[in-house]
Structures are given as C-alpha cells and as structure tokens.
Amino acid sequence: MKRYLFLVFCALFFFSTYGQTEKEYDVDLLLHKLQNSKDTLTNVSWFNEQIRLVYKSGIPKNKDVFLSFIKHTLEVAENIKDKEGIAWTNYYLARYHIAAISGYSNALPMLLKAKSNFEELENNLGVSQCLMQMGLISYVTQYYEDAIKNFKLSLDYHTNPTSTYLMAISYSELNQFKEAKTHFYAAIREFKSLNRLYRMDECYMYLGKLYVREEALDSAYYYLNKALDNLKKLDDKAYLTRPYALISEYYLKMGQLDVAEFYALSSIEYSKDANDQISPLIASEILSKVYEEKNDFKKSHFYLKMHYKLRNEEFQGGVKQKITEMQTIFEFKKKMDEENRRHEIEILEKNRVKNILLTSGLFVILLAGGLFSRLQFVRKSKKELQNEKNVSEKLLLNILPGEIAQELKEKGKTEARDFDMVSILFTDFKEFTEIAEKLTASELVSEINHCFEAFDGIIEKYNIEKIKTIGDAYMAAGGLPVPTNDSVKNTVLAALEMQDFINKRKAEMDALGKTAFEMRIGIHTGPVVAGIVGVKKFQYDIWGDTVNTASRMESSGEVGKVNISQATFELLKDDPDFTFESRGKIEAKGKGTLEMYFITRKRKEKS
C-alpha cells in the first residue's frame, strides 16, 4: 500500500473541495474584472487575495480560466514592479502546477523565485508557505528526508498546522512511527483550536492507516471510525471516498473480506463525483487482494490492472527525473555565477594595481616586472583551478558512472534511460541487528566497511555498476549504463566471489573468537529505468519491478548461497561453468510464488 502515496497530497490539498464552507468562486467574473478594471495598476494585492480565496474554496472546474487569471495577475504585477505581488502570484502559480500533478518541475523554479523575493522582503509567512510547498514536492516524489527538512524550516518561519500534518505523514513513510504520532497529535490540537474540523478528520484517517501498518488494529479501528463517523454527518457521499478506501485496508487485514470489498467498491463509486484520484488507487489494490483471497482471479486481475494504470510508475520516474535535472542545473548555475563574480573581482583588483603603476610614472622595467608577476599569478591560478577541476571530476566519477558523468558535464543534465536486460544483485547480512548489538559502533562500522570495500573491488573486476548501500544491504547491477553480452554471467560471478569472501572472512573471525557476518545474495534479470536522482547529492539509481523481484530473491535465499530467479536461470542454464539446484516455487512477499534456483560454479575435474 505504500506506493500509492506518491500522489496523495496533490489531490488531497489542491483538487479536493471536502470540508470547505466557502462557495466556489466565479473565476470568469474575476478574470473579467481584472481585464477591465480601471484600478488594475493598484489592485494586484486585491486580486491575489481573490486567488487565495479561490484556493481556499477548492480549485474551480474551469481550471484553464483560473490559470489565465493567475498569469494575467502576474503580468500586471511585473509591469508595475510590485515585488510582493510578483512573489505571491508566483507562489500561487506554483501551487496551480503542483495541483496539475504533472507540473512539479514547473512549480519548483517559481517557488524558488518566490521564496527569494519573500526573503528580500522579510516576509516570513511567504517564506514559510514556499518551504511547505517545496516539502510537498519532495514528499510526493518520495524524498521523505528532504520533505521533513523543508517542513521543519517552514515551521521555523511561521506556525502552520498543515506543515506539522505533512511532517507526520512523511515520518510515517520512513517508518518512524513515534515521531509520526507526535506530529499527528500536535496537528490535531492545532486544527481543533482553529476549528478546521475536516483537517482533524484527515489526521484521524491517516493516523488510523499508520496503526494498520503497525498492526495495532484496535487503535486503527478507533481512529478510522472516528473520522468516518464525523464525515457521515455531512450527508454527502463524496466525503466518504477516502475513509472508505482506507478502512477497507483495515478489514482486509482482519480477514473480513466481504466488508473490505464493500468499502473498497463504495469508495471507487463515490470517487466519480468527488474529483478524487487517490481513493480509487488505494481501493483498486485492496480489491485485487480481496478477490485473490476469494480465488476470483479474473476480478483480481481486473482491479490490479486498474491499480497499475492509476499508479503509472513510469510517470513517477519521469517527474523525479525532471525535478532532479532542473535542480541540478539550478545548482550548477548558482556555482557558475559565484565563480564568475570571483573572477570579476580578481580582474578589477588587477586593473586597479595596473592603473596605480601607470599613473605613478614607474619605469618600464617595473611595469614589465608587474606584467611578469601577473603572468605568474595567472599561471598559478590556472594550475590551481585545474587541480580543483581534477579533484571535482575524480569525485564526480566516484559518484556516477563515467558515461553519465560525461553526459552531465557536456549537457548540464542527463536523460533517464530504459534498459531491457539488467541483472540486479542484492546482498544482506543475516541477523544484522543481533550482531550489531554485540559490537561497538566503531567495530560495526569497521567490519561493514571492510566487507563493502571488498565488494567494491569485486564488482569493478567484473565490470558491474555499484548502485548504492542501504544500511547493511549492498546493491549492484550488471548491464548498465553500457549493456554488454556477458553482464548476466559477470553479475553471477561477482555474487559468487562475494559469498566466497564472506565465507572466508567468517572462518578467519571464528578462529580468532570474533563476530563476523553471514550473508544472503539474490539476483534477478529484467527491464529497468535508470538515471540520476537526488536533490542535494547526486545518485545514479534504478527503479522498476525488476528491482523489487531481485530484493525478493535475496530475502527468500539462504545464508552462504546465491539465489537466482527463473529469468536469470533461463539466460545461464546452458552455460557449462555453472550448476543449478532447482528450489521449485517459493513464496515471495508481495509477489506470490516464484521459481528460484541456487547457482554455484561447476567444479573442474583434476587431470
């Protein structure tokens, strides 16, 4: 259920009109007033106030007219150089693009510009609002740590229960349930003091969902039904769309399939009139699981297809890539501007020295000496700049594959790419938590580093690309960014050598009476999308169902062995260098049953 949340707040905050008491504004009339008002030159703030009220009452059905209204307001503000008007209108225009779901990459530069203007004007409310929207973008694109940082900064500038609420759900996504609950309860208190009852019910809904994930089902039932009881009093089925979708997950967990089916189907039905894109996403996945449990596989497949269509993972990856590229260019431009300013100051200083020498009537020999010194200074500066460039390039190549780093330097951005056949390798240490408790922090870090340094050397030997480490897990991929014919085999050879290293390390440490790790490795081969992700730190990453299946190969494997999928087996089954042990169909979490094989090197007979 976690994956649907990457879109949740777009609909939740911008396309939902639930719980609003204000009537929908007549945007056509407002636009007419703007275009024909004799007082337009003095009324930018008034029109921005109308935009704020429109957002408060819910974006109107005629969104194109509303967009035209905002753009026209921005044009007027720019013409009269109204800095505060420009800042607020850029902010509202960014909110419109966020509401359009596909517009995050357009919204971010507007928010950055508005934030800069608000900072210059010392408008803390405006800065806070921009940071909250930036946190929202980080959240829906699944950069939860960055989202929390932005929400915290937002609250530093101005109190806003919505930022507290958003921070609570971000903590939920990181499974930091204690922090999430603290912020949920704080948001509920703040919304109650402001009499924003629908927002309170939203907190109850998502607090109930948190408890479902924690499997504290009594608490989940209490909060979900608390929200549901309140919303039923409003006598409008549109208000029940989201709580019905969320409570259906609770009943699925309880094994009450008929009740879960009723709520999920009702949620989808009510969503047609609620302008809610998220609830059907939740409910369709629940229905797929309900019908699977009922052995009605035709309906299960139908709702699973609906869920994937709504989720549209390719779109998600595209959005993340666009945002990453835009922010990368922004950071490069910022650094370039700083470098240019530094050089301008150096040139001004050199010219000043030159003028002093000329006006003081120094002899030509002194001037020549000055020029010679200047030449030495330039040569020394160029050498220092080249050294800095070499360090930067070395660092970049340490973070990104060579081909990707080159593309980034040449174009200032990189394109996400589809790969048809990539072999994903996952490792994981057995009983890591228990072992970690027996070691000091220094010993633990030292042992992990020793193992991962060895893994880095092995994958370099086999031309495999390291993707990332996640705690005690190590992830690598063969066949990208440059596909090769031997990438599948090389990935398996690398995995086998990793296991050999860990087995030998275990024997050595046991002989010394010290603690050492044991490890599982899993490999799956299939299509992925790859590209640069991240905001503050570059990271070459991959995503797609192939990654999830590879992770299941690891978690379903055994210590000391390399577990591969059916797809990887089919590509290597005729290779004389390997032997295979069929494991049959193994249950994999979230994947059903999958064919799996243990793979080993074939022992060469002695002559």
Rosetta blueprint (number, residue, H / E / L):
1 M L
2 K H
3 R H
4 Y H
5 L H
6 F H
7 L H
8 V H
9 F H
10 C H
11 A H
12 L H
13 F H
14 F H
15 F H
16 S L
17 T L
18 Y L
19 G L
20 Q L
21 T L
22 E L
23 K L
24 E L
25 Y L
26 D L
27 V H
28 D H
29 L H
30 L H
31 L H
32 H H
33 K H
34 L H
35 Q H
36 N H
37 S L
38 K L
39 D L
40 T H
41 L H
42 T H
43 N L
44 V H
45 S H
46 W H
47 F H
48 N H
49 E H
50 Q H
51 I H
52 R H
53 L H
54 V H
55 Y H
56 K H
57 S H
58 G L
59 I L
60 P L
61 K L
62 N L
63 K H
64 D H
65 V H
66 F H
67 L H
68 S H
69 F H
70 I H
71 K H
72 H H
73 T H
74 L H
75 E H
76 V H
77 A H
78 E H
79 N H
80 I L
81 K L
82 D L
83 K H
84 E H
85 G H
86 I H
87 A H
88 W H
89 T H
90 N H
91 Y H
92 Y H
93 L H
94 A H
95 R H
96 Y H
97 H H
98 I H
99 A H
100 A L
101 I L
102 S L
103 G L
104 Y H
105 S H
106 N H
107 A H
108 L H
109 P H
110 M H
111 L H
112 L H
113 K H
114 A H
115 K H
116 S H
117 N H
118 F H
119 E H
120 E H
121 L H
122 E L
123 N L
124 N H
125 L H
126 G H
127 V H
128 S H
129 Q H
130 C H
131 L H
132 M H
133 Q H
134 M H
135 G H
136 L H
137 I H
138 S H
139 Y H
140 V H
141 T L
142 Q L
143 Y L
144 Y H
145 E H
146 D H
147 A H
148 I H
149 K H
150 N H
151 F H
152 K H
153 L H
154 S H
155 L H
156 D H
157 Y H
158 H L
159 T L
160 N L
161 P H
162 T H
163 S H
164 T H
165 Y H
166 L H
167 M H
168 A H
169 I H
170 S H
171 Y H
172 S H
173 E H
174 L L
175 N L
176 Q L
177 F H
178 K H
179 E H
180 A H
181 K H
182 T H
183 H H
184 F H
185 Y H
186 A H
187 A H
188 I H
189 R H
190 E H
191 F H
192 K H
193 S H
194 L L
195 N L
196 R L
197 L H
198 Y H
199 R H
200 M H
201 D H
202 E H
203 C H
204 Y H
205 M H
206 Y H
207 L H
208 G H
209 K H
210 L H
211 Y H
212 V H
213 R H
214 E H
215 E L
216 A L
217 L H
218 D H
219 S H
220 A H
221 Y H
222 Y H
223 Y H
224 L H
225 N H
226 K H
227 A H
228 L H
229 D H
230 N H
231 L H
232 K H
233 K L
234 L L
235 D L
236 D L
237 K H
238 A H
239 Y H
240 L H
241 T H
242 R H
243 P H
244 Y H
245 A H
246 L H
247 I H
248 S H
249 E H
250 Y H
251 Y H
252 L H
253 K H
254 M L
255 G L
256 Q L
257 L H
258 D H
259 V H
260 A H
261 E H
262 F H
263 Y H
264 A H
265 L H
266 S H
267 S H
268 I H
269 E H
270 Y H
271 S H
272 K L
273 D L
274 A L
275 N L
276 D L
277 Q L
278 I H
279 S H
280 P H
281 L H
282 I H
283 A H
284 S H
285 E H
286 I H
287 L H
288 S H
289 K H
290 V H
291 Y H
292 E H
293 E H
294 K L
295 N L
296 D L
297 F H
298 K H
299 K H
300 S H
301 H H
302 F H
303 Y H
304 L H
305 K H
306 M H
307 H H
308 Y H
309 K H
310 L H
311 R H
312 N L
313 E H
314 E H
315 F H
316 Q H
317 G H
318 G H
319 V H
320 K H
321 Q H
322 K H
323 I H
324 T H
325 E H
326 M H
327 Q H
328 T H
329 I H
330 F H
331 E H
332 F H
333 K H
334 K H
335 K H
336 M H
337 D H
338 E H
339 E H
340 N H
341 R H
342 R H
343 H H
344 E H
345 I H
346 E H
347 I H
348 L H
349 E H
350 K H
351 N H
352 R H
353 V H
354 K H
355 N H
356 I H
357 L H
358 L H
359 T H
360 S L
361 G L
362 L L
363 F L
364 V H
365 I H
366 L H
367 L H
368 A H
369 G H
370 G H
371 L H
372 F H
373 S H
374 R H
375 L H
376 Q H
377 F H
378 V H
379 R H
380 K H
381 S H
382 K H
383 K H
384 E H
385 L H
386 Q H
387 N H
388 E H
389 K H
390 N H
391 V H
392 S H
393 E H
394 K H
395 L H
396 L H
397 L H
398 N H
399 I H
400 L L
401 P L
402 G H
403 E H
404 I H
405 A H
406 Q H
407 E H
408 L H
409 K H
410 E H
411 K H
412 G L
413 K L
414 T L
415 E L
416 A L
417 R E
418 D E
419 F E
420 D E
421 M E
422 V E
423 S E
424 I E
425 L E
426 F E
427 T E
428 D E
429 F E
430 K L
431 E L
432 F H
433 T H
434 E H
435 I H
436 A H
437 E H
438 K H
439 L L
440 T L
441 A H
442 S H
443 E H
444 L H
445 V H
446 S H
447 E H
448 I H
449 N H
450 H H
451 C H
452 F H
453 E H
454 A H
455 F H
456 D H
457 G H
458 I H
459 I H
460 E H
461 K H
462 Y L
463 N L
464 I L
465 E E
466 K E
467 I E
468 K E
469 T E
470 I E
471 G L
472 D L
473 A E
474 Y E
475 M E
476 A E
477 A E
478 G E
479 G L
480 L L
481 P L
482 V L
483 P L
484 T L
485 N L
486 D L
487 S H
488 V H
489 K H
490 N H
491 T H
492 V H
493 L H
494 A H
495 A H
496 L H
497 E H
498 M H
499 Q H
500 D H
501 F H
502 I H
503 N H
504 K H
505 R H
506 K H
507 A H
508 E H
509 M H
510 D H
511 A H
512 L L
513 G L
514 K L
515 T L
516 A L
517 F L
518 E L
519 M E
520 R E
521 I E
522 G E
523 I E
524 H E
525 T E
526 G E
527 P E
528 V E
529 V E
530 A E
531 G E
532 I E
533 V E
534 G L
535 V L
536 K L
537 K L
538 F L
539 Q E
540 Y E
541 D E
542 I E
543 W E
544 G L
545 D H
546 T H
547 V H
548 N H
549 T H
550 A H
551 S H
552 R H
553 M H
554 E H
555 S H
556 S L
557 G L
558 E L
559 V L
560 G L
561 K L
562 V E
563 N E
564 I E
565 S E
566 Q H
567 A H
568 T H
569 F H
570 E H
571 L H
572 L H
573 K L
574 D L
575 D L
576 P L
577 D L
578 F E
579 T E
580 F E
581 E E
582 S E
583 R E
584 G E
585 K E
586 I E
587 E E
588 A E
589 K L
590 G L
591 K L
592 G E
593 T E
594 L E
595 E E
596 M E
597 Y E
598 F E
599 I E
600 T E
601 R E
602 K L
603 R L
604 K L
605 E L
606 K L
607 S L
